[in-house]
């Protein structure tokens, strides 16, 4: 196994040399927080996104939408990002570098630095050294820095906009149309994969903290009183390592819980949150995350958003960065819809019909317009509407219209008790939100799959990526680039490609060198065309992880390889 002390350098060396990830705009001097995905990285990224879709779109049945990455200011005022989306920043008085104040405190052992006030952080930083120049920060002030990229829409600066800091808001603003698409019934959900932007203060963690990054988010709209997931049986017995609030406060390790037990014991607030914790565990292990280095940490009361009923982070252990948040799963209650309804004036509710209509007694206040009209003229209708919503006393009602308090005597209206048939009620849904950081998923998959072993007396670097996310799934080699071996290998490559298998033809260098090259980029299987192929029409299939080989007929390749890649059959089973 590879040493973890320098795992980041080893992983990024492979990533840069082999075309997974490169510094962005390198010829002009790279800027921290931006990366380019090379040919293999872009393919791996698409594979991970498609694996995510296989769960959320195909298994869960949530349709995908796509919204602009630029939004008008009103969206982010309603969401709270304009006012609240800020990090605490400090500028070193010696070198002038801008730094994340809570990160400096964290790195120096100050617990829960992210929850401290600006004043408390400033006091904590007083004697600490600047991580850049190592001079004491002293009286450097801590202040809030909004992380959104601001822009203007159209000529001049008439309409302000922002690059979206998350993909979720487009789903919320499309709520009414999504509701109609799903035939006005709860529960329903929508998903989106796309770019988001955060103007990070000092991103120094490579792919872990980017200014432009990809998110995969699902917004699941549920009845506030019905949070038992209809397919909970699927994950009821699924065991996940949970680092609960209590275990954090007592400095304990995570404990394994089945999702059924976690809900029944009140550890997880409801079945929906538990369901998506288990599904997230399944996705992360499917992309190559080591289950022994994966946990789900519950937000402490002082870090959880005030509106959230419960929130958990899927955290993965990195040899360089420690425990890193990869996914957040939250019950956001009705905060988002209520906020957008209040700011936009649009209804964000769902009509829920009763099984049987109900007779409800209502009190209706009817104004005497014959008197109110001449007396109040243009304000008469507004006064009547305010009166209808008021709670009158015995002598009359006090109402406010256009900021003016008005007293309406009891003889100017009637109170009628009426019985009305009600067929249902308007309900504002709650939102369950699993939010995935795609770039972080890619990095931890690379780190956890990186390995070194010895083959034929040489150190072999290998990415043990699952076949479903490997950028190249099959390599095809001619033993020699002559005697028609190359033509047969090229024909096999074309046939596999037509079967939607990511196959790569390679005839460059010695066969051993070609194996090592493919091992290093994570290719799970290699096919070699040799001189026996000319005699019996068979080829060898080599398994990346064991380096073992078997011979199979060429005509069986389109059946065998998809079965291997999907996991329907294992390589040892082929040898039987």
C-alpha positions in Angstrom: 0.0 0.0 0.0 1.1 3.6 -0.6 2.3 5.7 2.2 -0.2 8.4 3.3 2.3 11.1 4.4 3.0 12.3 0.8 -0.1 10.8 -0.8 -1.3 14.2 -2.1 1.9 14.8 -4.1 1.9 11.3 -5.5 -1.8 11.6 -6.6 -1.4 15.0 -8.1 1.8 14.0 -9.9 -0.1 11.2 -11.6 -3.1 13.5 -12.2 -0.9 16.1 -14.0 1.3 13.8 -16.0 -1.6 11.6 -17.2 -4.1 14.3 -18.0 -6.6 14.2 -15.2 -6.2 17.7 -13.7 -4.0 20.6 -14.8 -3.5 24.2 -13.4 -5.9 26.5 -15.2 -4.5 29.2 -17.6 -1.0 28.0 -16.7 0.8 29.9 -19.5 -0.3 33.2 -17.9 0.4 32.2 -14.3 -2.2 30.0 -12.6 -4.7 31.5 -10.2 -5.5 29.5 -7.0 -9.0 28.0 -7.0 -9.3 27.2 -10.7 -8.4 23.9 -12.4 -8.7 22.4 -15.9 -9.8 18.8 -16.3 -7.6 17.1 -18.9 -8.9 14.3 -21.3 -8.9 11.6 -18.6 -10.2 13.9 -15.8 -13.1 15.2 -17.9 -14.1 11.6 -18.8 -13.8 10.5 -15.1 -15.9 13.5 -14.1 -18.7 12.6 -16.6 -18.6 9.0 -15.3 -19.1 10.1 -11.7 -21.8 12.4 -12.7 -23.5 9.7 -14.7 -23.2 7.2 -11.8 -24.9 9.9 -9.6 -27.6 10.2 -12.2 -28.1 6.4 -12.1 -29.2 6.7 -8.5 -31.1 10.0 -8.4 -32.6 10.1 -11.9 -33.1 6.4 -12.7 -33.5 4.8 -9.2 -35.3 7.7 -7.5 -37.1 9.0 -10.6 -36.2 12.7 -10.1 -36.0 14.6 -13.4 -33.0 16.8 -14.1 -33.3 20.5 -14.9 -30.7 23.0 -15.9 -30.7 26.7 -14.9 -28.5 29.7 -15.7 -25.3 30.1 -13.6 -26.1 33.9 -13.4 -29.0 35.0 -11.4 -30.7 38.4 -10.7 -30.0 40.0 -7.3 -33.5 39.4 -6.1 -33.0 35.6 -6.0 -30.0 35.9 -3.7 -31.7 38.5 -1.5 -34.5 36.1 -0.9 -32.2 33.1 -0.3 -30.2 35.1 2.2 -26.9 35.0 0.3 -26.6 38.7 -0.2 -26.8 39.3 3.5 -25.4 36.2 5.1 -23.1 34.4 2.6 -19.8 35.5 4.0 -16.6 34.2 5.6 -14.5 35.9 8.3 -11.4 37.3 6.8 -8.2 38.9 8.2 -5.4 40.8 6.4 -1.9 40.2 7.7 -0.5 43.6 8.7 3.0 42.5 7.7 2.7 40.8 4.3 -0.7 42.1 3.3 -2.1 38.6 2.5 -5.8 38.0 2.9 -6.6 34.9 4.9 -9.6 32.9 6.3 -9.6 33.8 10.0 -11.3 30.6 11.1 -8.9 28.4 9.1 -5.9 29.9 10.9 -7.6 29.3 14.2 -8.5 25.7 13.2 -4.9 25.0 12.1 -3.7 26.1 15.6 -6.0 23.9 17.5 -8.9 26.3 18.4 -12.0 24.2 18.5 -15.2 25.2 16.5 -13.5 28.3 15.1 -16.1 28.6 12.4 -18.8 29.3 15.0 -16.8 32.1 16.8 -17.8 35.8 16.4 -15.5 38.2 14.7 -14.5 39.7 18.1 -13.7 36.2 19.5 -11.7 35.2 16.5 -9.7 38.5 16.6 -8.8 37.8 20.2 -7.8 34.2 19.3 -5.6 35.3 16.4 -3.7 37.9 18.4 -0.7 35.8 19.2 -0.9 33.4 16.2 1.5 33.6 13.3 0.5 34.5 9.7 0.7 31.2 7.7 2.4 33.1 4.9 5.1 35.3 6.5 4.9 33.7 10.0 4.8 37.2 11.7 2.2 37.5 14.6 -1.2 38.8 13.4 -1.6 41.1 16.4 -4.4 43.6 16.1 -5.4 42.7 12.5 -9.1 43.1 12.3 -11.5 40.3 11.4 -14.3 41.2 9.0 -16.9 39.6 6.8 -16.3 39.0 3.1 -19.2 38.0 0.9 -18.2 35.1 -1.3 -20.4 35.7 -4.3 -19.0 36.9 -7.6 -21.0 40.1 -8.5 -21.8 41.1 -12.1 -24.1 43.3 -14.1 -26.8 42.2 -16.5 -27.0 44.2 -19.7 -25.2 47.4 -20.5 -24.0 49.6 -17.7 -24.9 48.7 -14.1 -28.7 49.0 -14.3 -29.4 45.4 -13.1 -27.1 43.7 -10.6 -26.6 39.9 -10.8 -24.4 37.2 -9.2 -22.8 34.0 -10.3 -24.7 31.4 -8.4 -23.0 30.1 -5.2 -25.1 26.9 -5.4 -27.4 25.2 -7.9 -30.3 24.8 -5.6 -31.9 28.3 -6.0 -32.9 27.6 -9.6 -34.9 24.6 -8.5 -36.7 26.7 -5.8 -37.6 29.5 -8.3 -38.9 26.9 -10.7 -41.1 25.3 -7.9 -44.5 26.2 -9.4 -43.6 24.8 -12.8 -42.1 21.7 -11.3 -45.3 21.2 -9.2 -47.4 21.3 -12.4 -44.9 18.9 -14.2 -45.4 16.4 -11.3 -49.2 16.8 -11.6 -49.6 18.7 -8.3 -48.7 15.8 -6.1 -46.2 15.4 -3.2 -43.6 14.1 -2.8 -41.6 15.1 -5.9 -38.0 16.1 -6.6 -35.7 17.7 -9.1 -32.0 17.4 -9.5 -29.3 19.6 -11.2 -25.7 19.1 -11.9 -23.7 22.3 -12.8 -21.2 24.9 -12.0 -21.3 27.1 -8.9 -19.0 29.9 -7.9 -17.6 31.1 -4.6 -14.9 33.8 -4.4 -12.9 32.0 -1.7 -10.5 34.1 0.3 -7.4 32.0 0.2 -8.0 28.6 -1.5 -4.9 26.5 -0.7 -6.4 23.0 -0.8 -6.3 22.1 -4.5 -9.4 20.4 -5.7 -10.9 20.5 -2.2 -11.6 24.2 -2.3 -12.2 25.8 -5.6 -13.7 29.2 -6.7 -15.5 27.5 -9.6 -16.7 24.0 -8.9 -19.4 21.4 -9.9 -22.3 20.5 -7.7 -24.9 17.8 -7.9 -27.9 18.7 -5.9 -31.4 17.2 -5.3 -34.3 19.1 -3.8 -37.0 16.7 -2.7 -40.3 18.4 -1.8 -42.3 16.5 0.9 -45.4 17.0 3.0 -44.3 18.5 6.3 -46.3 15.9 8.3 -45.4 12.9 6.1 -41.6 12.2 6.3 -41.8 8.4 6.1 -40.0 7.6 2.9 -42.2 5.4 0.7 -39.2 3.2 -0.3 -37.4 3.2 3.1 -37.4 -0.6 3.0 -34.6 -0.3 0.5 -32.1 1.1 3.1 -33.8 0.2 6.4 -31.1 -2.4 7.2 -28.2 -0.5 5.6 -25.5 0.2 8.2 -23.7 3.5 8.1 -21.0 5.0 10.5 -22.6 7.9 12.3 -20.8 10.5 14.3 -23.7 11.9 16.3 -23.8 15.1 18.3 -23.5 13.1 21.5 -20.5 11.2 20.3 -18.8 14.4 19.2 -19.3 16.0 22.5 -17.9 12.9 24.3 -14.9 12.7 21.8 -15.9 9.3 20.7 -15.5 7.5 17.3 -18.4 7.0 14.9 -20.8 4.0 15.6 -22.5 1.9 13.1 -26.3 2.3 12.9 -28.8 0.7 10.6 -31.0 3.4 9.2 -34.1 1.8 10.8 -32.4 1.9 14.3 -31.1 5.5 13.7 -34.6 6.8 13.0 -36.3 4.8 15.7 -33.8 5.9 18.4 -34.2 9.6 17.3 -30.5 9.8 16.1 -31.7 10.9 12.6 -34.7 13.1 12.5 -36.8 11.2 9.9 -36.8 8.5 7.2 -36.1 10.9 4.4 -32.8 12.1 5.9 -31.8 8.5 6.8 -32.6 7.3 3.3 -30.3 9.8 1.6 -27.5 9.2 4.1 -27.6 5.5 3.1 -27.9 6.3 -0.6 -24.9 8.7 -0.3 -22.8 6.1 1.4 -23.6 3.7 -1.5 -22.7 6.3 -4.1 -19.4 7.3 -2.4 -18.2 3.7 -2.0 -19.3 3.0 -5.6 -16.9 5.7 -6.9 -14.0 4.2 -4.9 -14.1 5.8 -1.5 -12.7 3.5 1.2 -15.6 2.6 3.6 -13.1 2.6 6.5 -12.3 6.3 5.8 -15.9 7.4 5.4 -18.2 8.8 8.2 -21.4 10.8 8.5 -21.1 13.7 11.0 -24.2 15.3 12.5 -24.1 19.1 12.7 -23.6 20.5 16.2 -26.4 22.7 17.4 -24.3 25.9 17.1 -23.3 25.1 13.5 -26.6 23.9 12.1 -28.7 26.5 10.3 -31.5 27.8 12.5 -34.2 26.6 10.0 -32.8 23.1 9.5 -34.5 20.2 11.4 -31.4 18.0 11.0 -28.1 18.1 8.9 -25.4 15.6 8.3 -22.1 15.8 6.4 -20.5 12.9 4.6 -16.9 13.2 5.5 -14.0 11.4 3.9 -10.5 11.1 5.4 -7.6 12.4 3.2 -4.0 11.8 4.0 -3.2 15.5 3.4 -6.4 17.3 4.5 -7.8 15.2 7.3 -11.6 14.8 7.4 -13.2 16.6 4.4 -16.9 17.3 3.8 -17.9 15.8 0.5 -21.7 15.8 0.8 -24.3 17.6 2.9 -27.7 16.1 3.6 -30.3 18.4 5.3 -34.0 18.7 6.2 -34.3 22.4 5.4 -38.0 22.5 6.4 -39.9 25.2 4.5 -37.3 28.0 4.8 -36.4 28.3 1.1 -40.0 28.2 -0.3 -41.3 30.5 2.4 -38.5 33.0 1.8 -39.0 33.0 -2.0 -42.8 33.3 -1.6 -42.4 36.3 0.7 -40.0 38.1 -1.6 -41.6 37.3 -4.9 -45.3 37.4 -3.9 -45.8 34.0 -5.6 -47.6 31.1 -3.9 -45.2 28.2 -3.0 -47.9 25.9 -1.7 -49.5 22.6 -2.8 -53.2 22.0 -2.6 -53.8 18.7 -0.7 -57.4 17.4 -1.2 -59.1 15.8 1.8 -60.4 12.2 1.4 -63.9 13.6 2.2 -64.9 17.3 2.1 -65.2 19.0 5.5 -67.8 21.5 6.7 -66.0 24.3 8.4 -67.5 27.2 10.3 -66.0 30.5 9.3 -66.5 34.1 10.6 -66.8 36.6 7.8 -66.6 40.4 8.3 -68.6 42.3 5.7 -68.1 46.1 5.4 -71.0 48.5 4.8 -69.6 49.9 1.5 -72.5 52.3 1.2 -71.0 54.2 4.1 -67.3 53.4 3.7 -67.3 54.4 0.1 -68.4 58.0 0.5 -66.4 58.5 3.7 -63.1 57.0 2.6 -63.3 57.2 -1.2 -60.2 55.7 -2.8 -59.2 53.9 0.4 -62.5 52.2 0.8 -61.6 48.9 -0.8 -58.3 48.6 1.1 -60.1 49.4 4.3 -62.7 46.7 3.6 -60.0 44.1 2.9 -58.1 45.0 6.1 -61.3 44.8 8.0 -62.0 41.4 6.7 -58.7 40.2 8.0 -59.0 42.0 11.4 -60.1 40.8 14.8 -62.6 43.4 16.0 -63.5 44.3 19.5 -66.9 44.9 20.9 -67.0 48.6 19.9 -65.2 48.3 16.6 -61.9 47.4 14.8 -58.6 49.1 14.6 -56.9 48.5 11.2 -53.8 49.9 9.5 -53.9 51.0 5.8 -50.9 52.6 4.1 -49.3 53.1 7.5 -52.3 55.0 8.9 -54.2 53.5 11.9 -58.0 53.8 11.4 -60.8 52.9 13.8 -64.0 51.5 12.2 -67.0 51.5 14.5 -69.0 48.3 14.8 -72.1 49.7 13.0 -70.1 50.0 9.8 -69.7 46.2 9.3 -71.5 42.9 10.0 -70.0 39.7 11.4 -71.6 36.7 9.8 -71.1 33.1 10.9 -71.1 30.9 7.8 -70.6 27.2 7.2 -68.4 26.4 4.2 -67.5 23.1 2.5 -63.7 22.7 2.3 -62.2 20.2 0.0 -58.6 20.4 1.0 -55.8 22.7 2.3 -52.8 24.6 0.9 -49.6 23.2 2.3 -46.0 24.6 2.0 -43.7 21.6 1.4 -40.5 20.9 3.4 -37.3 20.4 1.4 -34.8 17.5 1.9 -31.5 18.4 0.2 -28.6 16.1 -0.5 -25.8 18.3 -2.0 -22.7 16.7 -3.5 -19.3 18.3 -4.4 -18.3 16.6 -7.6 -14.7 17.9 -7.6 -14.1 16.7 -4.1 -15.6 13.3 -5.0 -13.1 13.1 -7.8 -10.1 13.9 -5.7 -11.0 11.5 -2.8 -11.7 8.8 -5.4 -8.2 9.3 -6.9 -6.5 9.4 -3.5 -8.3 6.4 -2.1 -7.7 4.4 -5.3 -4.0 5.3 -5.5 -1.7 2.4 -4.6 1.8 1.1 -5.2 2.9 -2.5 -5.3 5.7 -4.6 -6.9 5.4 -6.4 -10.2 8.3 -8.2 -11.9 10.7 -6.5 -9.5 9.5 -3.0 -10.3 7.3 -0.5 -8.3 3.9 -0.3 -10.0 1.8 2.8 -9.5 -1.9 1.9 -9.9 -5.2 3.6 -9.6 -7.7 0.9 -8.4 -10.7 2.9 -9.7 -14.0 1.1 -10.0 -14.7 0.2 -13.6 -17.8 2.4 -13.6 -15.8 5.6 -13.1 -12.4 4.7 -14.7 -11.8 7.1 -17.7 -10.7 4.2 -19.8 -12.4 0.9 -19.2 -10.5 -1.4 -21.6 -7.1 -1.1 -23.3 -6.5 -3.1 -26.4 -2.8 -4.0 -27.3 -1.3 -5.8 -30.3 1.7 -7.8 -29.1 3.5 -6.6 -32.2 2.6 -3.8 -34.6 2.8 -6.2 -37.6 1.6 -9.5 -39.0 -2.0 -8.1 -38.9 -2.0 -8.2 -35.1 -2.5 -4.4 -35.1 -5.4 -4.7 -37.5 -7.2 -7.3 -35.3 -6.6 -5.1 -32.2 -8.0 -2.0 -34.0 -11.1 -4.0 -35.1 -11.7 -5.2 -31.5 -11.3 -1.6 -30.2 -13.9 -0.4 -32.7 -16.3 -3.2 -31.8 -16.1 -2.5 -28.1 -16.5 1.3 -28.7 -19.7 0.5 -30.6 -20.9 -1.4 -27.5 -20.5 1.8 -25.5 -17.4 0.6 -23.8 -14.6 3.2 -23.3 -11.8 1.3 -25.1 -8.3 2.7 -26.0 -6.0 1.2 -28.6 -2.3 1.4 -27.7 0.6 0.0 -29.7 3.4 2.3 -28.3 6.4 0.6 -26.6 6.9 -2.7 -24.9 3.9 -4.6 -23.7 5.0 -4.4 -20.1 5.3 -0.6 -20.4 1.9 -0.4 -21.9 0.4 -2.4 -19.0 2.1 0.0 -16.5 0.8 3.0 -18.3 -2.8 1.7 -18.2 -2.5 0.7 -14.6 -1.4 4.2 -13.7 -4.6 5.7 -15.2 -6.8 3.1 -13.6 -7.8 1.0 -16.7 -9.3 -2.1 -15.1 -8.9 -4.5 -18.1 -6.4 -5.0 -20.9 -6.8 -7.2 -24.0 -3.8 -8.4 -25.8 -3.8 -9.7 -29.4 -0.9 -12.2 -29.9 0.2 -14.8 -32.3 -2.1 -17.4 -30.8 -5.0 -15.2 -31.8 -4.1 -15.9 -35.5 -4.4 -19.7 -34.7 -7.5 -19.9 -32.5 -9.2 -16.4 -32.6 -8.7 -15.9 -28.8 -7.2 -13.1 -26.9 -6.0 -12.5 -23.3 -7.9 -10.4 -20.8 -5.6 -9.0 -18.0 -7.1 -7.9 -14.7 -5.5 -4.7 -13.4 -5.7 -5.4 -9.7 -4.5 -9.1 -9.6 -2.5 -8.9 -12.9 -3.8 -12.3 -13.7 -4.8 -13.2 -17.3 -7.3 -15.5 -19.0 -7.9 -16.4 -22.7 -11.3 -15.9 -24.2 -12.7 -16.1 -27.8 -12.9 -12.7 -29.5 -16.6 -13.2 -30.2 -17.4 -13.3 -26.5 -15.8 -10.0 -25.6 -19.0 -7.9 -26.1 -20.7 -10.1 -23.5 -17.8 -10.6 -21.1 -16.6 -7.0 -20.7 -19.9 -5.3 -20.0 -20.5 -8.0 -17.3 -17.1 -7.3 -15.8 -17.5 -3.5 -15.9 -21.0 -3.6 -14.4 -20.0 -6.0 -11.7 -22.4 -8.7 -12.8 -19.4 -11.1 -12.9 -16.0 -11.0 -11.3 -12.7 -11.8 -12.9 -12.1 -14.9 -10.7 -15.5 -16.2 -11.8 -14.4 -16.1 -15.4 -11.5 -18.4 -14.6 -13.8 -21.2 -13.3 
